[in-house]
Amino acid sequence: MKMILADDEVLSLQLMEHVIDWRSIGIEIAGLAMDGLEALALIKNKMPDLLLTDIRMPNMDGMELIRQALRIKPDLHIVIISAYAEFELAQEAIRQGAKDYLLKPLDEAVLLTLVMRIRQQWLEQIEREKEQTKLLRIAQEREMRDRLYVPLLIQHGNEMIAGRFRLTVIQAENVTYSGHIRWEQNASDLSDSLKASFSKSLGAFLVKELLFEHHPGEWVAVVSSKATDEQIRQAAEEALINTGLIIVVGISGERDDLQEMPPAYHEALAAIKKRTTEQTGPIFSYLERGDQNPLIQQAKQYMMDHFNTDLSLEQICEKVNVSKNYFSTLFKKETGKNVWDFLSEYRTERAKELLVSTHLKNYEIALEIGYENPSYFTKTFKKWVGIGPQEYRLQHGRKV
């Protein structure tokens, strides 16, 4: 938990800083300020969880600081420090959004009790947000499973899928979605032509002829793992010739259970988002699955299935039953990147999807993809994408 202290009296500021061993109780002092403007700048830069501030300060008083700070960070817990004679001001501060107040001179025991209570509330809120995020993810995956899995059961009853398969997502890049005018006019013909092209090219490899339209302009095919990447590429080229659509294809890692379709679907979408665009013709993308080494393939699959948990190298190595040193060396050799770069890139792709397709806040997305620290999520996102999450969301049409 991060805390900022603000007071224009040097002795009071030093007392607040040193009267308690903050670090020992899980509190990090993120900054000290001697006026309201300094405090506001620190809040913008550090995004603390708790602010202890005097109610009277130069340049910007405590009341205005409360208003400005809560615009920047609505969940900021603000504690006002005031003299007894300023009790009415303290009451007004509470009405403006401060949560608690302390009277000068500060009492160490009272201060410690208050901050510990605030920290406990903060921890409980984090747990609630984690649970809400978990429930949201379960609901989203259930909805996706219903969209992907249930139609297959209706079509094929309870027949089991024999052998391993890969989920292939096919998207039409040059469909005009504005008003869905072009799509609605040609939807049936285009959909039939595309399905016919893929069925013809991949007929022998389509698992029980499972190729269906998932969304307007997006199809999902369940393809036998025996189909080569080149055969899928040729199917995309054939569809381009027959429909005039620029086809984008993403394929997942291998699966053996149709109930695993939601994570497989996300893999295929992530592959599409990582594609390199050619000048003309179809675009074909797939995740590097380390097919030359089953151990690496298994490890990557495990990371993609558990990317939103607090994964450790020990967990991954235990899953594939090798030592950490051996695994790290082999992973780098097979993939060209280290384990954490692979996981970080995958998490970033999921974050990009959530930024565009949901109204989740940054900290909620951070929790959704396995980061407990929103600041670290922002830093990591910028490392891989070049811009921050909010800027990415604005550029891709979702209002913050």
N, C-alpha and C positions, 0 to 999 in steps of 0.2 A: 504494500500500500504506500503510495507516494503522498507527501505532505509538503505544503508551502507555508512558511511563517512570514507574517507581515506586521511590522510595528515601527513607527518613526522614532521610538526611544531605543537607543542602542542597548542599554542595560536590560530592558524588557525583552528585546529580541534575543540577546545572549542567554537570558534566563530560560526562555522557552526552548532554545536550542539545546541547552546542556543540563537542564534540571532532571531530565529522564534519559536513560540509555535507549533511545528510540529503536535503534537497529535490533536490539535484543528482543523487542516485542513485535518485530516484523514491520516497522515503519521506516521508510526512507525519506530523509529530508531532501526534497528535490530543489529547494532554493529558499533564499532569504530576501526580503524586500523591505525597504524603508519608506516607501510611499505607494499610493494606489496604482500609479502607472507602472512602476517596477513589478508590482504583484501581478498586474494584468498581463504584462509581457511574459512573465514566468508561467502563468497559467496557459497562455497560448502555446508556449514552447514545450512545456513539460507535461501538460495535461494531467494534473495531480488528481488524487481522489479526495483529498481533504485540504481545506484552507483554514488556518487560524489567523485571524486578522483583527487588529485594533480598529475601533469604529471611527476614530479621528486620525486622519493622516493628511499630509500635504499633497498637492497636485490632483489627487482624486480621493475623496473620503470613502470610508467603509461602505456607506450606503450605495454609492454609485458603483463601487467595485463589485458589490453583490450582484447588481443588475447586469453589469457587463460580463462578469464571470459566468453567470448562469446561462447567458446567451451562447457562450463558447462551449461550456460543458454543463448541460442541464442536470446531470446527476452528481455534480460536485457537492460534497458535504461541507458546508461553511459554518464555522464557529466564530462568533463575534466576541471580542474581548473589550469590556467597557468598565469605566469607573462607576461607582454606585450612583453618582449624581446624573449619569447618562442612562439611567434605567429605561426611560421612555424611548430614547433612541434605540436601545437594544430591542425593545418590543417592536418598534417599527422595522428593524432589521429582520426580525423573525417573520413579519408580514411580507417582507420583500423576498424571502426565500432562504434566509439563514436557518439552520436547523437547531442550533444551540447557542448559548452565550455563557461566558465566564466573567466573573468580577475581578478587578484588580484590588489588591495584589494577588497574583496567582497562587493557589494552593496546590502543591505538588500532588497530593493524593487525589484531590478533586479532578485535576487535569488528567492524571493517569486513568482514573476510572472512566471519565468521559471518552477519552480517545480509545480505550479498550472496547467500550460499548459500541462506538462508531465502527471500529475495525471489525467487530463481530457482525454487525449489520451488513457491512460491505462484503464480508465473506459469504454470508447467507444469500445476499443478492446475486453474487457470482454463481453460487450453486443453483439458484433458481433459474438464472439465465442459461446455464449449462443444460439444465433439465428441459427448459423450454426449447432450446436449440435442438436437443436430442429428440424431443417429441416431434418438432417440426420436420427434422430429417426423416424420422420414421414415417411420418404422414406423407412426405414427398415421395419416399421410396415405395410406400404402399400404393400411392396413386399411380406411380410409374409402373409398378408391378401389375396393377389392374389394367393399365393401358396396353402393356406389352404381353403379359403372361396369360391373362384371362381370355383374350380373343383366341389364343392358340389352343387353350383347353376346350373352348367352344367348338373350334374347328376340328380338333383331333382327339377329343375326349381325354381319357387318362393314359393314352399311349405314352410310353417312355421314349425319350430321344436316345437312340443307340449311338454310341461313340461320342467323341469330343467335337465341339463346334466353336465357331467364332461368330460374334455378332457383328454384322456389317451395317453401318448407317450410310445411306445414300442421300445426298442433298442436291437439289437443283439450284445452282448459283444464280442463274439469270432469270429467275421467276420474279415478276414485279408484284410485290405484296401490297403496295399502296391501294387501299380499297379492295384488294384481292380481285381486281377487275380482270386482269389477264388470266389469273389462275382459275377463276370461276368459269370463264368463257371456255377454257381449254382443259379443264381439270381432268375430265374423264378420259379424253383422247390421250393426253400426255401421260397420265398415270398408267393407262393400259399399255402404251407404247414402251414406256420405261420398264414396266414389269415383264413385258414380252421379251425385251432385249436381254434383261438379266436372266430370265428363265431359260432362254435359248442358250446363252453363253455358259451359264452355271447350273443348268438343269440337273446334271448328274451330281452336283455338289450341294444343291439346296436341300436342307434337311426337311423331308416331308413337304417340299415345295413351300416352305415358309418364307414368303416375301409379301409384305403388306405395307400399306401407307399408314404411317404413325402420326404425322402432322401434314398439313398442306405443304407440298414440296419436299417432304422428307419420308423416306421409306426405310424399313428395317428388314434385313434378310438374315436368316439363320443359316450359316454356311458351314459345311463340314470342314474340319481342320485339315482335311486332305487337299482342299483347294489351295493352290499356290497364290502368292501375291500377284504374280504375272497374269494368272487367269482372271483374277478379280479386276486387274487393270484393263485387260482386254474387254471385259464385260462393260466397264465404264465407257471405253472408247466406242463400243458398239452402240451403247445407249445414246451417246453424243450424236452419232451419225443418224440414228433413227428418230431422235426427238428434237435435235437442235439445242438441247439444254447442256449447259456446262455442268458436268457431274462432279461432285466432291464426295470422296469415299473415305470413311474412316473405319478401321477394323479393331476389334478388341483382342485381348489375349484369349487363350483357349479356356473353354468351360465344359462341364459335363452335366449341368443341371439347369433347366430353363428358369428355375427360380432365382438364378444368379444373373438374370438379365439386367436389372437396374445398374449394378456396378459395371457390367460389361458395356451397357449403353453409354455410361459416363466415360469409360475408356475410349470408346469409338469417337465420341464427341471431342474429347481432349486431343485425340489424334488429328481430327480435322482442324482444330484450332491451332495446332502446331505445324500445319502444312507449309510447304514452300510453294508459292504460286508461280506457275509457268506462264509464258507469254500467251499461249493459246492452248486449246484442247482441255481435256479433263485434268483434274487435280486429284492425285491419289496419295493418301496419307495412311500411315499406320504407326503404332507405338513400337519402338525398338524393344522387342521382348526377350532378347538374349537367347534366341532359339538354339544357338550352338551349344548352350550349356543349360540343361534342365534345372540345375541348382539355382542359377541366376534368374531363370524364368519364374521359378517357384518363389524366390525371395521378392522379386518385383511384384508378383501377383499379391503376395501377402501385404506388401507396403501399400499397394493401391486399394486393397480391401480394408485396411486399417489406418489409412492416411489421417483420419480425423481423431485419432487417439494419440496419447503421449508415447509414441514409439521410441524404443531404445535399440541400440545396436545389439545389445544382449538378447532382446526378444527376437529380433530378426534371425540372428545366428542360431539361437535355440530352435527356431522353427525349421531351419534347413540343416541343423546338426553339424555345424562346422565352427572353427575358432574365429574370433573377431579379426585377427590379423590376416588369416588366409582368405576370409570372405571379402574383406575390404580390398585386398590386392586383386582378387579374381574379379570383383565387381567393376573395379576401375579398368581392368584389362578388357573385359567383355563389352562394357558400355561406353568407355571413354570419359566417364564422370564418376565422382564419388557418390556414396550412398545418399548423403544429405542433400546434395545438389539435385539428384533424381527426385527425392521426396519433396523437396522445396518447389521444384518446377511443377510437379503434379498437383501439389496443393494450390499453387498459383493459378493453374488452369481452372481448377474447381472454383476458386475465388472469383475469377473473371466471369464464369457462368453465373454465379450468384449475384454479382454486382449488376449484371445486365438483366437478369430474369426475376429478381426479387427486390423488395424494399428493405431488406435486412440492413441494419447499421453495421459500420465497420467492425465494431467489437463483436457483434453477433456472427459476422462472417468469419472473423478470426477464430472464434470458438468452434464454429461449424467445420473448419478445415484443420483443426488440431493445434491452434496457437492460443495460449492463455493470455499472452501479452499483446494487446492491440498495436502498440508502438512497434514491436518486433515484426508483426504482420505487415504493417505499412512499409517498414524498411525493406523487408524481404520482397514484397510485391514490387516496389520501385526498382529493386536490383534486377529483377527478371523482365519487367515490362517497360521500365524507363520512365514511368510516371506513377503517381500515387493512386490509390484506389478511388478516391473521390473524383479525380480528374478523368480516370478511365471510365467511370460510370457516366460522367457528364458527356464525354466524347461519344459514348455508345447509346445515348438516347434515354437513359434512366435518370430522372431528377433525384438529387440527393435529399 
